[in-house]
C-alpha cells in the first residue's frame, strides 16, 4: 500500500477525484491524499485528521516524512 496518493484531476472526473477518491484511499490505509486540479490550481490535501485547501504551487509535508511541491 502506498503511503501517499497524488491524484491529478481529469476533465469530466472532477467529482470522482475530489469526492470519492480521497475517502476511498484513506479507507485503504493511505496516509496522505493530494488532489491537484490543473485547471484551477486547487490543491486538496486530505488526511484522517483533516483537509487543507490551497493554491498551487504548494509545499506539502507528508506523514511519511517526505515533502512534495504541487
Biopython code that builds the backbone (N, CA, C, O; Angstrom):
import numpy as np
from Bio.PDB.StructureBuilder import StructureBuilder

atoms = [
    (1, "UNK", "N", (0.844, -1.178, 0.000)),
    (1, "UNK", "CA", (0.000, 0.000, 0.000)),
    (1, "UNK", "C", (0.888, 1.239, 0.000)),
    (1, "UNK", "O", (1.830, 1.319, 0.788)),
    (2, "UNK", "N", (0.604, 2.203, -0.867)),
    (2, "UNK", "CA", (1.405, 3.436, -0.872)),
    (2, "UNK", "C", (1.119, 4.274, 0.373)),
    (2, "UNK", "O", (0.027, 4.209, 0.937)),
    (3, "UNK", "N", (2.096, 5.049, 0.790)),
    (3, "UNK", "CA", (1.923, 5.979, 1.909)),
    (3, "UNK", "C", (1.104, 7.186, 1.465)),
    (3, "UNK", "O", (0.325, 7.742, 2.239)),
    (4, "UNK", "N", (1.296, 7.587, 0.191)),
    (4, "UNK", "CA", (0.682, 8.803, -0.342)),
    (4, "UNK", "C", (0.153, 8.537, -1.743)),
    (4, "UNK", "O", (0.752, 7.788, -2.514)),
    (5, "UNK", "N", (-0.971, 9.154, -2.060)),
    (5, "UNK", "CA", (-1.505, 9.137, -3.416)),
    (5, "UNK", "C", (-1.614, 10.585, -3.871)),
    (5, "UNK", "O", (-2.163, 11.427, -3.161)),
    (6, "UNK", "N", (-1.088, 10.869, -5.058)),
    (6, "UNK", "CA", (-1.238, 12.186, -5.668)),
    (6, "UNK", "C", (-2.078, 12.005, -6.927)),
    (6, "UNK", "O", (-1.683, 11.319, -7.870)),
    (7, "UNK", "N", (-3.234, 12.635, -6.913)),
    (7, "UNK", "CA", (-4.204, 12.495, -7.995)),
    (7, "UNK", "C", (-4.250, 13.801, -8.783)),
    (7, "UNK", "O", (-4.386, 14.873, -8.193)),
    (8, "UNK", "N", (-4.138, 13.723, -10.098)),
    (8, "UNK", "CA", (-4.305, 14.888, -10.970)),
    (8, "UNK", "C", (-5.693, 14.783, -11.584)),
    (8, "UNK", "O", (-6.018, 13.794, -12.241)),
    (9, "UNK", "N", (-6.501, 15.801, -11.367)),
    (9, "UNK", "CA", (-7.890, 15.787, -11.821)),
    (9, "UNK", "C", (-7.966, 15.759, -13.342)),
    (9, "UNK", "O", (-7.291, 16.521, -14.034)),
    (10, "UNK", "N", (-8.792, 14.876, -13.833)),
    (10, "UNK", "CA", (-9.052, 14.776, -15.267)),
    (10, "UNK", "C", (-10.395, 15.427, -15.576)),
    (10, "UNK", "O", (-11.348, 15.291, -14.810)),
    (11, "UNK", "N", (-10.465, 16.126, -16.686)),
    (11, "UNK", "CA", (-11.714, 16.767, -17.095)),
    (11, "UNK", "C", (-12.814, 15.713, -17.199)),
    (11, "UNK", "O", (-12.637, 14.667, -17.824)),
    (12, "UNK", "N", (-13.931, 16.004, -16.585)),
    (12, "UNK", "CA", (-15.052, 15.083, -16.584)),
    (12, "UNK", "C", (-15.056, 14.136, -15.393)),
    (12, "UNK", "O", (-16.048, 13.447, -15.158)),
    (13, "UNK", "N", (-13.957, 14.091, -14.634)),
    (13, "UNK", "CA", (-13.862, 13.193, -13.482)),
    (13, "UNK", "C", (-13.667, 13.968, -12.183)),
    (13, "UNK", "O", (-13.218, 13.402, -11.186)),
    (14, "UNK", "N", (-13.998, 15.248, -12.186)),
    (14, "UNK", "CA", (-13.784, 16.090, -11.011)),
    (14, "UNK", "C", (-14.476, 15.534, -9.769)),
    (14, "UNK", "O", (-13.869, 15.486, -8.699)),
    (15, "UNK", "N", (-15.717, 15.122, -9.892)),
    (15, "UNK", "CA", (-16.456, 14.602, -8.738)),
    (15, "UNK", "C", (-15.789, 13.353, -8.181)),
    (15, "UNK", "O", (-15.644, 13.219, -6.966)),
    (16, "UNK", "N", (-15.385, 12.447, -9.046)),
    (16, "UNK", "CA", (-14.707, 11.233, -8.584)),
    (16, "UNK", "C", (-13.403, 11.586, -7.883)),
    (16, "UNK", "O", (-13.121, 11.093, -6.791)),
    (17, "UNK", "N", (-12.616, 12.435, -8.515)),
    (17, "UNK", "CA", (-11.295, 12.752, -7.981)),
    (17, "UNK", "C", (-11.360, 13.506, -6.662)),
    (17, "UNK", "O", (-10.545, 13.257, -5.773)),
    (18, "UNK", "N", (-12.325, 14.435, -6.513)),
    (18, "UNK", "CA", (-12.418, 15.239, -5.296)),
    (18, "UNK", "C", (-13.282, 14.608, -4.208)),
    (18, "UNK", "O", (-12.985, 14.765, -3.024)),
    (19, "UNK", "N", (-14.334, 13.908, -4.580)),
    (19, "UNK", "CA", (-15.315, 13.447, -3.596)),
    (19, "UNK", "C", (-15.201, 11.967, -3.244)),
    (19, "UNK", "O", (-15.378, 11.598, -2.083)),
    (20, "UNK", "N", (-14.913, 11.129, -4.206)),
    (20, "UNK", "CA", (-14.901, 9.684, -3.962)),
    (20, "UNK", "C", (-13.498, 9.186, -3.644)),
    (20, "UNK", "O", (-13.304, 8.435, -2.688)),
    (21, "UNK", "N", (-12.521, 9.602, -4.445)),
    (21, "UNK", "CA", (-11.161, 9.104, -4.316)),
    (21, "UNK", "C", (-10.529, 9.257, -2.946)),
    (21, "UNK", "O", (-10.040, 8.273, -2.392)),
    (22, "UNK", "N", (-10.522, 10.478, -2.367)),
    (22, "UNK", "CA", (-9.828, 10.644, -1.089)),
    (22, "UNK", "C", (-10.333, 9.729, 0.026)),
    (22, "UNK", "O", (-9.530, 9.116, 0.728)),
    (23, "UNK", "N", (-11.644, 9.631, 0.196)),
    (23, "UNK", "CA", (-12.155, 8.770, 1.276)),
    (23, "UNK", "C", (-11.853, 7.298, 0.996)),
    (23, "UNK", "O", (-11.589, 6.535, 1.925)),
    (24, "UNK", "N", (-11.889, 6.896, -0.265)),
    (24, "UNK", "CA", (-11.542, 5.512, -0.598)),
    (24, "UNK", "C", (-10.091, 5.226, -0.237)),
    (24, "UNK", "O", (-9.801, 4.228, 0.422)),
    (25, "UNK", "N", (-9.170, 6.100, -0.666)),
    (25, "UNK", "CA", (-7.752, 5.884, -0.372)),
    (25, "UNK", "C", (-7.494, 5.850, 1.135)),
    (25, "UNK", "O", (-6.751, 4.994, 1.616)),
    (26, "UNK", "N", (-8.098, 6.770, 1.877)),
    (26, "UNK", "CA", (-7.912, 6.765, 3.326)),
    (26, "UNK", "C", (-8.433, 5.477, 3.948)),
    (26, "UNK", "O", (-7.825, 4.946, 4.877)),
    (27, "UNK", "N", (-9.555, 4.971, 3.443)),
    (27, "UNK", "CA", (-10.119, 3.727, 3.990)),
    (27, "UNK", "C", (-9.217, 2.525, 3.733)),
    (27, "UNK", "O", (-9.324, 1.507, 4.416)),
    (28, "UNK", "N", (-8.322, 2.644, 2.741)),
    (28, "UNK", "CA", (-7.397, 1.557, 2.414)),
    (28, "UNK", "C", (-6.057, 1.688, 3.138)),
    (28, "UNK", "O", (-5.169, 0.856, 2.953)),
    (29, "UNK", "N", (-5.908, 2.732, 3.963)),
    (29, "UNK", "CA", (-4.695, 2.887, 4.750)),
    (29, "UNK", "C", (-3.691, 3.899, 4.223)),
    (29, "UNK", "O", (-2.618, 4.064, 4.803)),
    (30, "UNK", "N", (-4.022, 4.574, 3.137)),
    (30, "UNK", "CA", (-3.146, 5.626, 2.628)),
    (30, "UNK", "C", (-3.176, 6.778, 3.635)),
    (30, "UNK", "O", (-4.246, 7.149, 4.117)),
    (31, "UNK", "N", (-2.005, 7.348, 3.957)),
    (31, "UNK", "CA", (-1.924, 8.387, 4.987)),
    (31, "UNK", "C", (-2.182, 9.788, 4.454)),
    (31, "UNK", "O", (-2.773, 10.614, 5.150)),
    (32, "UNK", "N", (-1.749, 10.065, 3.234)),
    (32, "UNK", "CA", (-1.925, 11.376, 2.627)),
    (32, "UNK", "C", (-2.512, 11.213, 1.232)),
    (32, "UNK", "O", (-2.050, 10.387, 0.446)),
    (33, "UNK", "N", (-3.535, 12.011, 0.933)),
    (33, "UNK", "CA", (-4.103, 12.049, -0.410)),
    (33, "UNK", "C", (-4.026, 13.500, -0.876)),
    (33, "UNK", "O", (-4.563, 14.401, -0.231)),
    (34, "UNK", "N", (-3.358, 13.710, -1.995)),
    (34, "UNK", "CA", (-3.226, 15.044, -2.573)),
    (34, "UNK", "C", (-3.939, 15.026, -3.921)),
    (34, "UNK", "O", (-3.650, 14.192, -4.778)),
    (35, "UNK", "N", (-4.877, 15.959, -4.097)),
    (35, "UNK", "CA", (-5.612, 16.065, -5.353)),
    (35, "UNK", "C", (-5.296, 17.436, -5.944)),
    (35, "UNK", "O", (-5.472, 18.460, -5.285)),
    (36, "UNK", "N", (-4.829, 17.446, -7.192)),
    (36, "UNK", "CA", (-4.456, 18.685, -7.858)),
    (36, "UNK", "C", (-5.303, 18.876, -9.103)),
    (36, "UNK", "O", (-5.398, 17.984, -9.946)),
    (37, "UNK", "N", (-5.919, 20.051, -9.213)),
    (37, "UNK", "CA", (-6.704, 20.390, -10.392)),
    (37, "UNK", "C", (-5.920, 21.412, -11.214)),
    (37, "UNK", "O", (-5.853, 22.580, -10.831)),
    (38, "UNK", "N", (-5.326, 20.997, -12.338)),
    (38, "UNK", "CA", (-4.528, 21.923, -13.132)),
    (38, "UNK", "C", (-5.347, 23.049, -13.769)),
    (38, "UNK", "O", (-4.782, 24.073, -14.151)),
    (39, "UNK", "N", (-6.647, 22.880, -13.888)),
    (39, "UNK", "CA", (-7.491, 23.916, -14.475)),
    (39, "UNK", "C", (-7.694, 25.098, -13.524)),
    (39, "UNK", "O", (-7.803, 26.243, -13.963)),
    (40, "UNK", "N", (-7.745, 24.813, -12.221)),
    (40, "UNK", "CA", (-7.997, 25.865, -11.226)),
    (40, "UNK", "C", (-6.812, 26.106, -10.300)),
    (40, "UNK", "O", (-6.799, 27.076, -9.543)),
    (41, "UNK", "N", (-5.818, 25.225, -10.359)),
    (41, "UNK", "CA", (-4.639, 25.234, -9.476)),
    (41, "UNK", "C", (-4.982, 24.907, -8.027)),
    (41, "UNK", "O", (-4.171, 25.144, -7.132)),
    (42, "UNK", "N", (-6.171, 24.368, -7.786)),
    (42, "UNK", "CA", (-6.556, 23.951, -6.441)),
    (42, "UNK", "C", (-5.756, 22.722, -6.033)),
    (42, "UNK", "O", (-5.619, 21.772, -6.805)),
    (43, "UNK", "N", (-5.228, 22.750, -4.808)),
    (43, "UNK", "CA", (-4.542, 21.607, -4.215)),
    (43, "UNK", "C", (-5.328, 21.219, -2.971)),
    (43, "UNK", "O", (-5.467, 22.016, -2.043)),
    (44, "UNK", "N", (-5.834, 20.010, -2.954)),
    (44, "UNK", "CA", (-6.576, 19.478, -1.823)),
    (44, "UNK", "C", (-5.693, 18.437, -1.153)),
    (44, "UNK", "O", (-5.264, 17.482, -1.801)),
    (45, "UNK", "N", (-5.413, 18.608, 0.143)),
    (45, "UNK", "CA", (-4.596, 17.651, 0.888)),
    (45, "UNK", "C", (-5.482, 17.047, 1.971)),
    (45, "UNK", "O", (-5.965, 17.752, 2.857)),
    (46, "UNK", "N", (-5.691, 15.733, 1.890)),
    (46, "UNK", "CA", (-6.614, 15.044, 2.795)),
    (46, "UNK", "C", (-5.845, 14.046, 3.633)),
    (46, "UNK", "O", (-5.063, 13.247, 3.118)),
    (47, "UNK", "N", (-6.080, 14.105, 4.939)),
    (47, "UNK", "CA", (-5.558, 13.132, 5.916)),
    (47, "UNK", "C", (-6.710, 12.705, 6.801)),
    (47, "UNK", "O", (-7.795, 13.286, 6.752)),
    (48, "UNK", "N", (-6.470, 11.693, 7.604)),
    (48, "UNK", "CA", (-7.511, 11.249, 8.531)),
    (48, "UNK", "C", (-7.938, 12.373, 9.469)),
    (48, "UNK", "O", (-9.099, 12.438, 9.873)),
    (49, "UNK", "N", (-6.994, 13.267, 9.821)),
    (49, "UNK", "CA", (-7.293, 14.310, 10.796)),
    (49, "UNK", "C", (-7.749, 15.630, 10.190)),
    (49, "UNK", "O", (-7.924, 16.607, 10.918)),
    (50, "UNK", "N", (-7.946, 15.684, 8.879)),
    (50, "UNK", "CA", (-8.459, 16.913, 8.308)),
    (50, "UNK", "C", (-8.133, 17.126, 6.845)),
    (50, "UNK", "O", (-7.466, 16.314, 6.203)),
    (51, "UNK", "N", (-8.625, 18.243, 6.343)),
    (51, "UNK", "CA", (-8.482, 18.600, 4.927)),
    (51, "UNK", "C", (-7.917, 20.007, 4.839)),
    (51, "UNK", "O", (-8.329, 20.906, 5.572)),
    (52, "UNK", "N", (-6.962, 20.185, 3.924)),
    (52, "UNK", "CA", (-6.395, 21.502, 3.658)),
    (52, "UNK", "C", (-6.599, 21.826, 2.191)),
    (52, "UNK", "O", (-6.361, 20.987, 1.323)),
    (53, "UNK", "N", (-7.042, 23.050, 1.916)),
    (53, "UNK", "CA", (-7.190, 23.534, 0.544)),
    (53, "UNK", "C", (-6.184, 24.664, 0.349)),
    (53, "UNK", "O", (-6.030, 25.524, 1.217)),
    (54, "UNK", "N", (-5.505, 24.657, -0.787)),
    (54, "UNK", "CA", (-4.507, 25.683, -1.092)),
    (54, "UNK", "C", (-4.457, 25.878, -2.597)),
    (54, "UNK", "O", (-5.115, 25.165, -3.355)),
    (55, "UNK", "N", (-3.664, 26.854, -3.017)),
    (55, "UNK", "CA", (-3.462, 27.132, -4.435)),
    (55, "UNK", "C", (-2.026, 26.778, -4.788)),
    (55, "UNK", "O", (-1.098, 27.108, -4.051)),
    (56, "UNK", "N", (-1.847, 26.106, -5.916)),
    (56, "UNK", "CA", (-0.520, 25.713, -6.380)),
    (56, "UNK", "C", (0.263, 26.951, -6.806)),
    (56, "UNK", "O", (-0.323, 27.884, -7.355)),
    (57, "UNK", "N", (1.566, 26.980, -6.568)),
    (57, "UNK", "CA", (2.408, 25.918, -6.014)),
    (57, "UNK", "C", (2.296, 25.864, -4.494)),
    (57, "UNK", "O", (2.155, 26.888, -3.827)),
    (58, "UNK", "N", (2.361, 24.648, -3.966)),
    (58, "UNK", "CA", (2.197, 24.411, -2.541)),
    (58, "UNK", "C", (3.158, 23.323, -2.107)),
    (58, "UNK", "O", (3.193, 22.251, -2.711)),
    (59, "UNK", "N", (3.948, 23.586, -1.055)),
    (59, "UNK", "CA", (4.828, 22.572, -0.477)),
    (59, "UNK", "C", (4.036, 21.827, 0.578)),
    (59, "UNK", "O", (3.478, 22.436, 1.491)),
    (60, "UNK", "N", (3.985, 20.504, 0.454)),
    (60, "UNK", "CA", (3.194, 19.679, 1.368)),
    (60, "UNK", "C", (4.121, 18.738, 2.120)),
    (60, "UNK", "O", (4.901, 17.999, 1.520)),
    (61, "UNK", "N", (4.024, 18.777, 3.448)),
    (61, "UNK", "CA", (4.760, 17.857, 4.310)),
    (61, "UNK", "C", (3.884, 16.615, 4.498)),
    (61, "UNK", "O", (2.750, 16.708, 4.970)),
    (62, "UNK", "N", (4.417, 15.471, 4.129)),
    (62, "UNK", "CA", (3.669, 14.220, 4.193)),
    (62, "UNK", "C", (3.959, 13.486, 5.490)),
    (62, "UNK", "O", (5.020, 13.670, 6.086)),
    (63, "UNK", "N", (3.027, 12.660, 5.929)),
    (63, "UNK", "CA", (3.189, 11.909, 7.169)),
    (63, "UNK", "C", (4.380, 10.960, 7.138)),
    (63, "UNK", "O", (4.927, 10.628, 8.189)),
    (64, "UNK", "N", (4.785, 10.524, 5.966)),
    (64, "UNK", "CA", (5.905, 9.590, 5.860)),
    (64, "UNK", "C", (7.252, 10.275, 6.101)),
    (64, "UNK", "O", (8.288, 9.612, 6.155)),
    (65, "UNK", "N", (7.233, 11.628, 6.249)),
    (65, "UNK", "CA", (8.459, 12.364, 6.478)),
    (65, "UNK", "C", (9.014, 13.034, 5.227)),
    (65, "UNK", "O", (9.983, 13.789, 5.303)),
    (66, "UNK", "N", (8.409, 12.763, 4.088)),
    (66, "UNK", "CA", (8.824, 13.380, 2.822)),
    (66, "UNK", "C", (8.020, 14.655, 2.606)),
    (66, "UNK", "O", (7.079, 14.945, 3.345)),
    (67, "UNK", "N", (8.399, 15.395, 1.602)),
    (67, "UNK", "CA", (7.603, 16.551, 1.201)),
    (67, "UNK", "C", (7.491, 16.539, -0.315)),
    (67, "UNK", "O", (8.305, 15.925, -1.006)),
    (68, "UNK", "N", (6.480, 17.222, -0.822)),
    (68, "UNK", "CA", (6.326, 17.349, -2.269)),
    (68, "UNK", "C", (5.772, 18.740, -2.564)),
    (68, "UNK", "O", (5.052, 19.324, -1.755)),
    (69, "UNK", "N", (6.118, 19.246, -3.720)),
    (69, "UNK", "CA", (5.583, 20.529, -4.157)),
    (69, "UNK", "C", (4.651, 20.269, -5.322)),
    (69, "UNK", "O", (5.023, 19.658, -6.324)),
    (70, "UNK", "N", (3.429, 20.750, -5.161)),
    (70, "UNK", "CA", (2.401, 20.555, -6.170)),
    (70, "UNK", "C", (2.006, 21.921, -6.702)),
    (70, "UNK", "O", (1.144, 22.017, -7.575)),
]
sb = StructureBuilder()
sb.init_structure("model")
sb.init_model(0)
sb.init_chain("A")
sb.init_seg("    ")
for serial, (resi, resn, name, xyz) in enumerate(atoms, 1):
    if name == "N":
        sb.init_residue(resn, " ", resi, " ")
    sb.init_atom(name, np.array(xyz, "f"), 0.0, 1.0, " ", f" {name:<3s}", serial, name[0])
structure = sb.get_structure()
